[in-house]
Amino acid sequence: MSTPPPEEPPEQPRAEQEPLAHEPSEHAPYERAPAEPSEEELRAAFEEQLRKISATDVIVQTAVSLINIAGRRLGTAPGSEDERDLAQVRDAIDGVRGLLPVLERGEMAQTLGPLRDAVSALQVEYAKLVATAAAGGSPPAQGGSEADGDGGEQPPAGGTPGPAQSSGRLWVPGS
């Protein structure tokens, strides 16, 4: 007795057999990548972004970026000790302080408290590190500090403190 051969499933239409390039499949990494946008498409997308963004948005983003860089370059966060660069911290603080008056005259004036607080905290940490370096503590890495003679709060050659040092106020270079 012979058994009939097993029946093969009926042939499916081609659309069901092979997924289209835009449909997800188990072979997705091997599928063809979508075409790169043309220069005209990129330019149109950039123009659309420029229509939507304001100068204030860019200034706020810049201020936040400078605050983040300054915090990182202080080298006080775990894992960032080797990135300490007080010259960059000073420049970043001065940059944010230069941007704040522009933001204060706009509609964001009432919401700048967190930015001001962040700059104040950076200034305090910066002053502590400069004072530590000036007192003979561990020297700051890479960018040096004002205690190294590039414009910091060193007493004059006569050994008496200057007016900024004797006032007791927090002084940050560039202010």
GUGU-376217 format. One record per atom (N, C-alpha, C): x, y, z; residue in one letter; residue number from 1. Coordinates in pm, whole numbers. Layout:
N
+--------+--------+--------+------+-----+
:      x :      y :      z : type : seq :
+--------+--------+--------+------+-----+
:      X :      Y :      Z :    a : NUM :
...
+--------+--------+--------+------+-----+
This chain:
175
+--------+--------+--------+------+-----+
:      x :      y :      z : type : seq :
+--------+--------+--------+------+-----+
:     82 :   -117 :      0 :    m :   1 :
:      0 :      0 :      0 :    m :   1 :
:     86 :    123 :      0 :    m :   1 :
:     52 :    202 :    -85 :    s :   2 :
:    131 :    323 :    -89 :    s :   2 :
:     48 :    438 :    -36 :    s :   2 :
:    115 :    523 :     34 :    t :   3 :
:     46 :    640 :     89 :    t :   3 :
:     68 :    755 :     -7 :    t :   3 :
:    -34 :    832 :    -20 :    p :   4 :
:    -17 :    945 :   -113 :    p :   4 :
:     83 :   1044 :    -55 :    p :   4 :
:    157 :   1113 :   -141 :    p :   5 :
:    253 :   1213 :    -92 :    p :   5 :
:    180 :   1324 :    -18 :    p :   5 :
:    246 :   1382 :     84 :    p :   6 :
:    178 :   1490 :    157 :    p :   6 :
:    150 :   1607 :     64 :    p :   6 :
:     38 :   1665 :     92 :    e :   7 :
:     -2 :   1778 :      7 :    e :   7 :
:     80 :   1901 :     44 :    e :   7 :
:    123 :   1968 :    -57 :    e :   8 :
:    195 :   2094 :    -32 :    e :   8 :
:     93 :   2204 :    -15 :    e :   8 :
:    124 :   2300 :     72 :    p :   9 :
:     27 :   2408 :     90 :    p :   9 :
:     12 :   2484 :    -41 :    p :   9 :
:   -106 :   2534 :    -63 :    p :  10 :
:   -126 :   2609 :   -187 :    p :  10 :
:    -33 :   2731 :   -190 :    p :  10 :
:      7 :   2764 :   -308 :    e :  11 :
:     98 :   2878 :   -324 :    e :  11 :
:     27 :   3006 :   -284 :    e :  11 :
:     98 :   3085 :   -203 :    q :  12 :
:     39 :   3211 :   -156 :    q :  12 :
:     73 :   3322 :   -254 :    q :  12 :
:     -9 :   3424 :   -254 :    p :  13 :
:     24 :   3537 :   -341 :    p :  13 :
:    158 :   3597 :   -300 :    p :  13 :
:    227 :   3655 :   -394 :    r :  14 :
:    362 :   3706 :   -373 :    r :  14 :
:    365 :   3812 :   -263 :    r :  14 :
:    266 :   3894 :   -247 :    a :  15 :
:    266 :   4001 :   -146 :    a :  15 :
:    275 :   3944 :     -6 :    a :  15 :
:    224 :   3824 :     16 :    e :  16 :
:    230 :   3765 :    149 :    e :  16 :
:    361 :   3690 :    173 :    e :  16 :
:    429 :   3653 :     68 :    q :  17 :
:    550 :   3576 :     83 :    q :  17 :
:    670 :   3662 :    124 :    q :  17 :
:    687 :   3776 :     62 :    e :  18 :
:    802 :   3859 :     90 :    e :  18 :
:    757 :   3994 :    145 :    e :  18 :
:    806 :   4031 :    261 :    p :  19 :
:    767 :   4160 :    316 :    p :  19 :
:    826 :   4274 :    233 :    p :  19 :
:    754 :   4382 :    230 :    l :  20 :
:    805 :   4500 :    162 :    l :  20 :
:    918 :   4562 :    242 :    l :  20 :
:    998 :   4644 :    179 :    a :  21 :
:   1114 :   4702 :    246 :    a :  21 :
:   1076 :   4786 :    367 :    a :  21 :
:    958 :   4848 :    366 :    h :  22 :
:    920 :   4934 :    478 :    h :  22 :
:    850 :   4859 :    590 :    h :  22 :
:    819 :   4731 :    569 :    e :  23 :
:    756 :   4651 :    674 :    e :  23 :
:    864 :   4588 :    761 :    e :  23 :
:    842 :   4582 :    892 :    p :  24 :
:    942 :   4518 :    978 :    p :  24 :
:    946 :   4369 :    953 :    p :  24 :
:   1063 :   4312 :    961 :    s :  25 :
:   1077 :   4167 :    945 :    s :  25 :
:   1191 :   4120 :   1033 :    s :  25 :
:   1208 :   3989 :   1038 :    e :  26 :
:   1317 :   3934 :   1118 :    e :  26 :
:   1452 :   3959 :   1053 :    e :  26 :
:   1453 :   4003 :    930 :    h :  27 :
:   1577 :   4031 :    858 :    h :  27 :
:   1601 :   4181 :    845 :    h :  27 :
:   1542 :   4259 :    933 :    a :  28 :
:   1547 :   4405 :    923 :    a :  28 :
:   1689 :   4459 :    910 :    a :  28 :
:   1790 :   4408 :    984 :    p :  29 :
:   1923 :   4467 :    970 :    p :  29 :
:   1981 :   4453 :    830 :    p :  29 :
:   1931 :   4355 :    753 :    y :  30 :
:   1987 :   4331 :    621 :    y :  30 :
:   1908 :   4399 :    511 :    y :  30 :
:   1798 :   4460 :    547 :    e :  31 :
:   1719 :   4528 :    447 :    e :  31 :
:   1785 :   4658 :    406 :    e :  31 :
:   1743 :   4705 :    298 :    r :  32 :
:   1798 :   4828 :    242 :    r :  32 :
:   1759 :   4947 :    328 :    r :  32 :
:   1857 :   5033 :    358 :    a :  33 :
:   1831 :   5154 :    437 :    a :  33 :
:   1757 :   5255 :    351 :    a :  33 :
:   1675 :   5338 :    415 :    p :  34 :
:   1606 :   5440 :    337 :    p :  34 :
:   1708 :   5536 :    277 :    p :  34 :
:   1671 :   5593 :    167 :    a :  35 :
:   1761 :   5684 :     97 :    a :  35 :
:   1790 :   5807 :    182 :    a :  35 :
:   1912 :   5858 :    171 :    e :  36 :
:   1951 :   5980 :    243 :    e :  36 :
:   1871 :   6096 :    188 :    e :  36 :
:   1834 :   6192 :    275 :    p :  37 :
:   1761 :   6308 :    224 :    p :  37 :
:   1852 :   6391 :    132 :    p :  37 :
:   1791 :   6451 :     35 :    s :  38 :
:   1868 :   6534 :    -57 :    s :  38 :
:   1907 :   6664 :     10 :    s :  38 :
:   1996 :   6736 :    -54 :    e :  39 :
:   2039 :   6865 :      0 :    e :  39 :
:   1921 :   6961 :      9 :    e :  39 :
:   1834 :   6956 :    -89 :    e :  40 :
:   1716 :   7043 :    -88 :    e :  40 :
:   1623 :   7010 :     29 :    e :  40 :
:   1606 :   6880 :     58 :    e :  41 :
:   1521 :   6839 :    169 :    e :  41 :
:   1582 :   6882 :    302 :    e :  41 :
:   1714 :   6867 :    315 :    l :  42 :
:   1781 :   6911 :    437 :    l :  42 :
:   1767 :   7062 :    455 :    l :  42 :
:   1785 :   7136 :    348 :    r :  43 :
:   1773 :   7281 :    355 :    r :  43 :
:   1631 :   7322 :    393 :    r :  43 :
:   1531 :   7255 :    338 :    a :  44 :
:   1391 :   7286 :    370 :    a :  44 :
:   1363 :   7256 :    518 :    a :  44 :
:   1417 :   7144 :    569 :    a :  45 :
:   1396 :   7110 :    710 :    a :  45 :
:   1464 :   7212 :    801 :    a :  45 :
:   1584 :   7255 :    763 :    f :  46 :
:   1655 :   7356 :    841 :    f :  46 :
:   1579 :   7488 :    840 :    f :  46 :
:   1529 :   7527 :    727 :    e :  47 :
:   1451 :   7652 :    717 :    e :  47 :
:   1327 :   7644 :    805 :    e :  47 :
:   1263 :   7529 :    809 :    e :  48 :
:   1144 :   7511 :    894 :    e :  48 :
:   1180 :   7525 :   1041 :    e :  48 :
:   1295 :   7469 :   1081 :    q :  49 :
:   1338 :   7484 :   1221 :    q :  49 :
:   1366 :   7630 :   1253 :    q :  49 :
:   1428 :   7702 :   1161 :    l :  50 :
:   1457 :   7843 :   1185 :    l :  50 :
:   1330 :   7925 :   1199 :    l :  50 :
:   1224 :   7886 :   1126 :    r :  51 :
:   1097 :   7957 :   1139 :    r :  51 :
:   1035 :   7938 :   1277 :    r :  51 :
:   1058 :   7822 :   1337 :    k :  52 :
:    994 :   7789 :   1465 :    k :  52 :
:   1071 :   7836 :   1587 :    k :  52 :
:   1203 :   7847 :   1580 :    i :  53 :
:   1284 :   7877 :   1698 :    i :  53 :
:   1305 :   8028 :   1711 :    i :  53 :
:   1318 :   8071 :   1835 :    s :  54 :
:   1343 :   8214 :   1859 :    s :  54 :
:   1486 :   8234 :   1911 :    s :  54 :
:   1531 :   8357 :   1904 :    a :  55 :
:   1664 :   8389 :   1956 :    a :  55 :
:   1670 :   8358 :   2105 :    a :  55 :
:   1562 :   8382 :   2176 :    t :  56 :
:   1558 :   8353 :   2319 :    t :  56 :
:   1579 :   8204 :   2345 :    t :  56 :
:   1518 :   8119 :   2262 :    d :  57 :
:   1538 :   7975 :   2277 :    d :  57 :
:   1685 :   7938 :   2263 :    d :  57 :
:   1751 :   7995 :   2165 :    v :  58 :
:   1892 :   7964 :   2141 :    v :  58 :
:   1977 :   8016 :   2257 :    v :  58 :
:   1945 :   8135 :   2309 :    i :  59 :
:   2022 :   8191 :   2421 :    i :  59 :
:   2006 :   8105 :   2545 :    i :  59 :
:   1885 :   8059 :   2573 :    v :  60 :
:   1862 :   7972 :   2689 :    v :  60 :
:   1938 :   7840 :   2672 :    v :  60 :
:   1931 :   7781 :   2553 :    q :  61 :
:   2003 :   7656 :   2528 :    q :  61 :
:   2153 :   7676 :   2546 :    q :  61 :
:   2204 :   7789 :   2500 :    t :  62 :
:   2346 :   7819 :   2514 :    t :  62 :
:   2384 :   7834 :   2661 :    t :  62 :
:   2302 :   7907 :   2736 :    a :  63 :
:   2330 :   7926 :   2879 :    a :  63 :
:   2331 :   7792 :   2952 :    a :  63 :
:   2235 :   7707 :   2924 :    v :  64 :
:   2229 :   7576 :   2988 :    v :  64 :
:   2350 :   7491 :   2949 :    v :  64 :
:   2390 :   7497 :   2823 :    s :  65 :
:   2509 :   7422 :   2780 :    s :  65 :
:   2634 :   7472 :   2851 :    s :  65 :
:   2648 :   7603 :   2865 :    l :  66 :
:   2763 :   7659 :   2935 :    l :  66 :
:   2764 :   7618 :   3082 :    l :  66 :
:   2648 :   7617 :   3145 :    i :  67 :
:   2639 :   7573 :   3285 :    i :  67 :
:   2681 :   7427 :   3297 :    i :  67 :
:   2634 :   7343 :   3204 :    n :  68 :
:   2671 :   7202 :   3207 :    n :  68 :
:   2821 :   7182 :   3186 :    n :  68 :
:   2879 :   7256 :   3093 :    i :  69 :
:   3023 :   7246 :   3070 :    i :  69 :
:   3099 :   7291 :   3194 :    i :  69 :
:   3059 :   7401 :   3253 :    a :  70 :
:   3127 :   7452 :   3373 :    a :  70 :
:   3120 :   7349 :   3485 :    a :  70 :
:   3004 :   7290 :   3505 :    g :  71 :
:   2990 :   7189 :   3609 :    g :  71 :
:   3081 :   7070 :   3585 :    g :  71 :
:   3092 :   7030 :   3463 :    r :  72 :
:   3178 :   6917 :   3429 :    r :  72 :
:   3326 :   6954 :   3447 :    r :  72 :
:   3364 :   7075 :   3404 :    r :  73 :
:   3504 :   7116 :   3411 :    r :  73 :
:   3548 :   7151 :   3554 :    r :  73 :
:   3454 :   7166 :   3645 :    l :  74 :
:   3493 :   7183 :   3785 :    l :  74 :
:   3560 :   7057 :   3837 :    l :  74 :
:   3523 :   6943 :   3779 :    g :  75 :
:   3585 :   6817 :   3819 :    g :  75 :
:   3538 :   6767 :   3953 :    g :  75 :
:   3426 :   6815 :   4001 :    t :  76 :
:   3377 :   6772 :   4132 :    t :  76 :
:   3279 :   6655 :   4123 :    t :  76 :
:   3224 :   6630 :   4006 :    a :  77 :
:   3132 :   6518 :   3988 :    a :  77 :
:   3213 :   6389 :   3979 :    a :  77 :
:   3160 :   6279 :   4032 :    p :  78 :
:   3233 :   6152 :   4022 :    p :  78 :
:   3263 :   6118 :   3876 :    p :  78 :
:   3386 :   6084 :   3849 :    g :  79 :
:   3426 :   6048 :   3714 :    g :  79 :
:   3474 :   6164 :   3629 :    g :  79 :
:   3464 :   6286 :   3681 :    s :  80 :
:   3508 :   6402 :   3601 :    s :  80 :
:   3631 :   6470 :   3659 :    s :  80 :
:   3695 :   6405 :   3757 :    e :  81 :
:   3810 :   6466 :   3823 :    e :  81 :
:   3922 :   6499 :   3725 :    e :  81 :
:   3942 :   6416 :   3625 :    d :  82 :
:   4051 :   6439 :   3530 :    d :  82 :
:   4014 :   6544 :   3424 :    d :  82 :
:   3892 :   6597 :   3429 :    e :  83 :
:   3848 :   6698 :   3332 :    e :  83 :
:   3857 :   6840 :   3388 :    e :  83 :
:   3908 :   6855 :   3509 :    r :  84 :
:   3912 :   6987 :   3573 :    r :  84 :
:   3989 :   7086 :   3487 :    r :  84 :
:   3927 :   7199 :   3460 :    d :  85 :
:   3989 :   7305 :   3382 :    d :  85 :
:   3923 :   7436 :   3426 :    d :  85 :
:   3986 :   7502 :   3523 :    l :  86 :
:   3925 :   7621 :   3581 :    l :  86 :
:   3919 :   7739 :   3485 :    l :  86 :
:   4005 :   7743 :   3386 :    a :  87 :
:   3996 :   7849 :   3287 :    a :  87 :
:   3866 :   7836 :   3207 :    a :  87 :
:   3829 :   7713 :   3173 :    q :  88 :
:   3703 :   7692 :   3103 :    q :  88 :
:   3584 :   7722 :   3193 :    q :  88 :
:   3596 :   7688 :   3320 :    v :  89 :
:   3488 :   7718 :   3415 :    v :  89 :
:   3466 :   7868 :   3421 :    v :  89 :
:   3576 :   7943 :   3434 :    r :  90 :
:   3567 :   8089 :   3441 :    r :  90 :
:   3501 :   8144 :   3314 :    r :  90 :
:   3544 :   8096 :   3197 :    d :  91 :
:   3487 :   8145 :   3071 :    d :  91 :
:   3338 :   8111 :   3061 :    d :  91 :
:   3301 :   7991 :   3103 :    a :  92 :
:   3161 :   7951 :   3097 :    a :  92 :
:   3075 :   8037 :   3190 :    a :  92 :
:   3124 :   8062 :   3311 :    i :  93 :
:   3051 :   8147 :   3406 :    i :  93 :
:   3035 :   8287 :   3348 :    i :  93 :
:   3143 :   8343 :   3295 :    d :  94 :
:   3135 :   8476 :   3235 :    d :  94 :
:   3039 :   8478 :   3117 :    d :  94 :
:   3037 :   8370 :   3038 :    g :  95 :
:   2945 :   8362 :   2924 :    g :  95 :
:   2800 :   8365 :   2968 :    g :  95 :
:   2767 :   8285 :   3069 :    v :  96 :
:   2629 :   8282 :   3119 :    v :  96 :
:   2591 :   8417 :   3179 :    v :  96 :
:   2685 :   8475 :   3253 :    r :  97 :
:   2656 :   8606 :   3314 :    r :  97 :
:   2634 :   8713 :   3207 :    r :  97 :
:   2697 :   8697 :   3093 :    g :  98 :
:   2675 :   8789 :   2983 :    g :  98 :
:   2541 :   8768 :   2915 :    g :  98 :
:   2491 :   8646 :   2916 :    l :  99 :
:   2362 :   8616 :   2852 :    l :  99 :
:   2242 :   8649 :   2940 :    l :  99 :
:   2258 :   8641 :   3071 :    l : 100 :
:   2145 :   8665 :   3162 :    l : 100 :
:   2077 :   8801 :   3142 :    l : 100 :
:   2151 :   8911 :   3127 :    p : 101 :
:   2081 :   9039 :   3107 :    p : 101 :
:   1994 :   9041 :   2980 :    p : 101 :
:   2035 :   8971 :   2877 :    v : 102 :
:   1955 :   8965 :   2755 :    v : 102 :
:   1825 :   8890 :   2783 :    v : 102 :
:   1834 :   8781 :   2858 :    l : 103 :
:   1715 :   8704 :   2892 :    l : 103 :
:   1624 :   8779 :   2988 :    l : 103 :
:   1683 :   8859 :   3078 :    e : 104 :
:   1604 :   8930 :   3178 :    e : 104 :
:   1515 :   9037 :   3117 :    e : 104 :
:   1549 :   9089 :   3003 :    r : 105 :
:   1466 :   9194 :   2942 :    r : 105 :
:   1352 :   9135 :   2860 :    r : 105 :
:   1345 :   9005 :   2847 :    g : 106 :
:   1239 :   8942 :   2770 :    g : 106 :
:   1132 :   8883 :   2859 :    g : 106 :
:   1048 :   8802 :   2797 :    e : 107 :
:    936 :   8741 :   2868 :    e : 107 :
:    980 :   8632 :   2965 :    e : 107 :
:   1104 :   8588 :   2958 :    m : 108 :
:   1152 :   8482 :   3046 :    m : 108 :
:   1207 :   8535 :   3178 :    m : 108 :
:   1203 :   8663 :   3199 :    a : 109 :
:   1265 :   8723 :   3317 :    a : 109 :
:   1218 :   8658 :   3448 :    a : 109 :
:   1093 :   8618 :   3454 :    q : 110 :
:   1038 :   8561 :   3577 :    q : 110 :
:   1079 :   8416 :   3599 :    q : 110 :
:   1135 :   8351 :   3497 :    t : 111 :
:   1168 :   8208 :   3509 :    t : 111 :
:   1318 :   8181 :   3511 :    t : 111 :
:   1399 :   8282 :   3534 :    l : 112 :
:   1544 :   8266 :   3529 :    l : 112 :
:   1607 :   8225 :   3662 :    l : 112 :
:   1526 :   8210 :   3766 :    g : 113 :
:   1579 :   8173 :   3898 :    g : 113 :
:   1670 :   8052 :   3896 :    g : 113 :
:   1630 :   7941 :   3833 :    p : 114 :
:   1718 :   7824 :   3831 :    p : 114 :
:   1852 :   7849 :   3761 :    p : 114 :
:   1851 :   7930 :   3655 :    l : 115 :
:   1979 :   7962 :   3588 :    l : 115 :
:   2068 :   8045 :   3679 :    l : 115 :
:   2008 :   8144 :   3745 :    r : 116 :
:   2087 :   8227 :   3838 :    r : 116 :
:   2143 :   8143 :   3952 :    r : 116 :
:   2061 :   8054 :   4006 :    d : 117 :
:   2106 :   7966 :   4115 :    d : 117 :
:   2222 :   7878 :   4070 :    d : 117 :
:   2212 :   7825 :   3949 :    a : 118 :
:   2319 :   7738 :   3898 :    a : 118 :
:   2449 :   7816 :   3882 :    a : 118 :
:   2440 :   7937 :   3829 :    v : 119 :
:   2561 :   8019 :   3812 :    v : 119 :
:   2620 :   8053 :   3949 :    v : 119 :
:   2535 :   8085 :   4045 :    s : 120 :
:   2585 :   8116 :   4179 :    s : 120 :
:   2657 :   7996 :   4240 :    s : 120 :
:   2600 :   7878 :   4224 :    a : 121 :
:   2664 :   7757 :   4279 :    a : 121 :
:   2798 :   7732 :   4209 :    a : 121 :
:   2803 :   7755 :   4079 :    l : 122 :
:   2930 :   7738 :   4006 :    l : 122 :
:   3034 :   7838 :   4054 :    l : 122 :
:   2991 :   7962 :   4077 :    q : 123 :
:   3084 :   8064 :   4125 :    q : 123 :
:   3143 :   8027 :   4260 :    q : 123 :
:   3059 :   7976 :   4349 :    v : 124 :
:   3107 :   7938 :   4483 :    v : 124 :
:   3208 :   7825 :   4472 :    v : 124 :
:   3176 :   7721 :   4394 :    e : 125 :
:   3268 :   7608 :   4379 :    e : 125 :
:   3397 :   7652 :   4312 :    e : 125 :
:   3385 :   7738 :   4214 :    y : 126 :
:   3503 :   7790 :   4144 :    y : 126 :
:   3593 :   7865 :   4243 :    y : 126 :
:   3532 :   7953 :   4322 :    a : 127 :
:   3610 :   8031 :   4419 :    a : 127 :
:   3678 :   7939 :   4520 :    a : 127 :
:   3611 :   7834 :   4565 :    k : 128 :
:   3671 :   7739 :   4659 :    k : 128 :
:   3793 :   7671 :   4597 :    k : 128 :
:   3780 :   7628 :   4472 :    l : 129 :
:   3892 :   7559 :   4407 :    l : 129 :
:   4010 :   7652 :   4383 :    l : 129 :
:   3981 :   7776 :   4347 :    v : 130 :
:   4089 :   7873 :   4325 :    v : 130 :
:   4159 :   7902 :   4458 :    v : 130 :
:   4079 :   7917 :   4564 :    a : 131 :
:   4138 :   7944 :   4695 :    a : 131 :
:   4223 :   7826 :   4742 :    a : 131 :
:   4177 :   7704 :   4718 :    t : 132 :
:   4253 :   7584 :   4756 :    t : 132 :
:   4385 :   7580 :   4680 :    t : 132 :
:   4379 :   7609 :   4551 :    a : 133 :
:   4501 :   7608 :   4470 :    a : 133 :
:   4596 :   7719 :   4514 :    a : 133 :
:   4543 :   7835 :   4549 :    a : 134 :
:   4627 :   7947 :   4591 :    a : 134 :
:   4692 :   7919 :   4727 :    a : 134 :
:   4622 :   7843 :   4812 :    a : 135 :
:   4674 :   7813 :   4945 :    a : 135 :
:   4773 :   7696 :   4942 :    a : 135 :
:   4800 :   7645 :   4825 :    g : 136 :
:   4898 :   7536 :   4815 :    g : 136 :
:   4834 :   7400 :   4814 :    g : 136 :
:   4704 :   7396 :   4795 :    g : 137 :
:   4635 :   7267 :   4786 :    g : 137 :
:   4670 :   7201 :   4654 :    g : 137 :
:   4597 :   7098 :   4619 :    s : 138 :
:   4629 :   7029 :   4495 :    s : 138 :
:   4606 :   7124 :   4378 :    s : 138 :
:   4699 :   7128 :   4286 :    p : 139 :
:   4685 :   7219 :   4173 :    p : 139 :
:   4574 :   7175 :   4080 :    p : 139 :
:   4502 :   7270 :   4023 :    p : 140 :
:   4397 :   7234 :   3929 :    p : 140 :
:   4459 :   7171 :   3803 :    p : 140 :
:   4386 :   7080 :   3745 :    a : 141 :
:   4436 :   7012 :   3626 :    a : 141 :
:   4416 :   7096 :   3502 :    a : 141 :
:   4491 :   7068 :   3400 :    q : 142 :
:   4485 :   7120 :   3265 :    q : 142 :
:   4487 :   7270 :   3254 :    q : 142 :
:   4374 :   7338 :   3265 :    g : 143 :
:   4365 :   7479 :   3229 :    g : 143 :
:   4430 :   7574 :   3326 :    g : 143 :
:   4481 :   7525 :   3434 :    g : 144 :
:   4542 :   7614 :   3532 :    g : 144 :
:   4435 :   7689 :   3608 :    g : 144 :
:   4477 :   7786 :   3686 :    s : 145 :
:   4381 :   7867 :   3759 :    s : 145 :
:   4435 :   8006 :   3769 :    s : 145 :
:   4357 :   8091 :   3824 :    e : 146 :
:   4400 :   8228 :   3842 :    e : 146 :
:   4513 :   8236 :   3943 :    e : 146 :
:   4526 :   8137 :   4029 :    a : 147 :
:   4635 :   8137 :   4126 :    a : 147 :
:   4768 :   8111 :   4056 :    a : 147 :
:   4763 :   8064 :   3931 :    d : 148 :
:   4885 :   8039 :   3857 :    d : 148 :
:   4940 :   8166 :   3793 :    d : 148 :
:   4875 :   8277 :   3811 :    g : 149 :
:   4927 :   8403 :   3762 :    g : 149 :
:   4861 :   8453 :   3635 :    g : 149 :
:   4745 :   8400 :   3596 :    d : 150 :
:   4682 :   8452 :   3476 :    d : 150 :
:   4562 :   8540 :   3510 :    d : 150 :
:   4574 :   8621 :   3612 :    g : 151 :
:   4470 :   8720 :   3643 :    g : 151 :
:   4389 :   8688 :   3766 :    g : 151 :
:   4436 :   8607 :   3855 :    g : 152 :
:   4358 :   8568 :   3972 :    g : 152 :
:   4374 :   8662 :   4088 :    g : 152 :
:   4322 :   8620 :   4204 :    e : 153 :
:   4326 :   8705 :   4322 :    e : 153 :
:   4451 :   8678 :   4404 :    e : 153 :
:   4562 :   8721 :   4358 :    q : 154 :
:   4688 :   8714 :   4430 :    q : 154 :
:   4709 :   8847 :   4500 :    q : 154 :
:   4759 :   8847 :   4623 :    p : 155 :
:   4787 :   8974 :   4687 :    p : 155 :
:   4897 :   9046 :   4610 :    p : 155 :
:   4895 :   9178 :   4609 :    p : 156 :
:   5002 :   9251 :   4542 :    p : 156 :
:   5137 :   9217 :   4605 :    p : 156 :
:   5242 :   9258 :   4536 :    a : 157 :
:   5377 :   9224 :   4579 :    a : 157 :
:   5404 :   9270 :   4723 :    a : 157 :
:   5340 :   9376 :   4769 :    g : 158 :
:   5360 :   9427 :   4904 :    g : 158 :
:   5303 :   9335 :   5010 :    g : 158 :
:   5222 :   9234 :   4972 :    g : 159 :
:   5168 :   9139 :   5068 :    g : 159 :
:   5035 :   9181 :   5129 :    g : 159 :
:   4984 :   9299 :   5100 :    t : 160 :
:   4854 :   9339 :   5154 :    t : 160 :
:   4747 :   9312 :   5050 :    t : 160 :
:   4631 :   9267 :   5093 :    p : 161 :
:   4525 :   9237 :   4996 :    p : 161 :
:   4475 :   9365 :   4930 :    p : 161 :
:   4428 :   9348 :   4806 :    g : 162 :
:   4372 :   9460 :   4731 :    g : 162 :
:   4229 :   9488 :   4775 :    g : 162 :
:   4164 :   9588 :   4715 :    p : 163 :
:   4029 :   9627 :   4757 :    p : 163 :
:   3927 :   9515 :   4738 :    p : 163 :
:   3937 :   9437 :   4632 :    a : 164 :
:   3840 :   9330 :   4610 :    a : 164 :
:   3854 :   9222 :   4716 :    a : 164 :
:   3977 :   9192 :   4755 :    q : 165 :
:   3999 :   9086 :   4853 :    q : 165 :
:   3963 :   9132 :   4993 :    q : 165 :
:   3988 :   9255 :   5025 :    s : 166 :
:   3960 :   9302 :   5160 :    s : 166 :
:   3813 :   9334 :   5182 :    s : 166 :
:   3733 :   9342 :   5075 :    s : 167 :
:   3591 :   9374 :   5091 :    s : 167 :
:   3512 :   9256 :   5145 :    s : 167 :
:   3564 :   9135 :   5127 :    g : 168 :
:   3493 :   9017 :   5176 :    g : 168 :
:   3385 :   8969 :   5080 :    g : 168 :
:   3364 :   9035 :   4968 :    r : 169 :
:   3263 :   8994 :   4872 :    r : 169 :
:   3320 :   8885 :   4781 :    r : 169 :
:   3231 :   8804 :   4729 :    l : 170 :
:   3271 :   8702 :   4634 :    l : 170 :
:   3312 :   8771 :   4505 :    l : 170 :
:   3430 :   8740 :   4460 :    w : 171 :
:   3478 :   8800 :   4336 :    w : 171 :
:   3506 :   8691 :   4236 :    w : 171 :
:   3455 :   8707 :   4116 :    v : 172 :
:   3479 :   8613 :   4009 :    v : 172 :
:   3544 :   8689 :   3895 :    v : 172 :
:   3654 :   8638 :   3842 :    p : 173 :
:   3720 :   8707 :   3732 :    p : 173 :
:   3622 :   8738 :   3619 :    p : 173 :
:   3639 :   8854 :   3561 :    g : 174 :
:   3552 :   8897 :   3452 :    g : 174 :
:   3429 :   8971 :   3497 :    g : 174 :
:   3411 :   8985 :   3629 :    s : 175 :
:   3290 :   9054 :   3675 :    s : 175 :
:   3321 :   9197 :   3710 :    s : 175 :
+--------+--------+--------+------+-----+
